[in-house]
Amino acid sequence: MKKTRSISELQLKALRLYDEFALFSDQCAFLCDAFAAVPARQEAITPATLGGLDFYSQWLKTRLVEIKIELGQIHEQLREFEGV
């Protein structure tokens, strides 16, 4: 019973992470387009634009680390089931 419950919890965690990753992927595609458009603009890059680029660059790096950690946890839990 405990193994079944743990597998169900792991499945829910994996499904939730997939949904979050799909949204993150869409956000990354939008940001990549926005980052590519900035140098193409004729106007000077404003401090606000630079601040936004810095903010979203940091957000991307942070979110990637969080996703990597969550995937590592799922990986470890799956390996535990493999040994059972």
N, C-alpha and C positions, 0 to 999 in steps of 0.2 A: 504494500500500500504506500509506504514512504517513497519507494523508488518511483512509482507511478506519479505521485504528487510532485516529486522533484523534477521528473521529466516534463510534466505539464507546466510547472513554473519556468523551467528552462525554455520550453517552447514559447511561452508568452513573452519572456524576456527577449528571445531572438526575434519574434514578430515585431515587438515594440521597437527594437533597435533597427530592424529593417525599415520600418516606417519612418523613423527619425532620420535614417541615412538617406532615404529617398528624398525627403524634404531638404536635407542638407545638400544633397547633390544638385537639386534645382536651384538652391540659393547660391551655390558655388558657380554654377553656369551663368546666372545673372551677374554675379560679381565679376567674373572673368570678362564678360562683355563690357561691363562698366569700366573696369580697369583698362581695358584695351581702348576704350573710347576717349579716355582722359587726354592722352598725348595728341590725339587727332584734333582736339578742339583748338581753335585759333587763339582763344582768350588765355590769359595767364592763369596758371593753376593757383587758386586762392588758398590761404591758410586753412579755411574750412574744408576744402577738398582734400588737402594733405592730411588734415586731422581725420577725416572720414576714411581715407585710404589706410592710414595707420590703424584706426580702430578695427576695421574689418579684416585687415591682415592678421592682427592679433587674435580676433575672434575665430578666424579660420584655423590658425595654428592650435588654439586652445581646444576647439571642438574636435579637431582631428586626434589630438591626444586623448580626449575623453572617449571617443569612439574606439580607439585602439585599446584602451584599458577595458572597456566593456566587452569588446570582442575577445580579449585575452581571458576575461573571467568566464565567458561562455565556453571558450576553448578548453579551459581547465576543467569545468564541470562536465563537459562531454568526455574528456579523457578519464574522469572518475567513473563514468558509466561504462566506458570501454573495459576497464579493469574489473568490473563487478560481474 
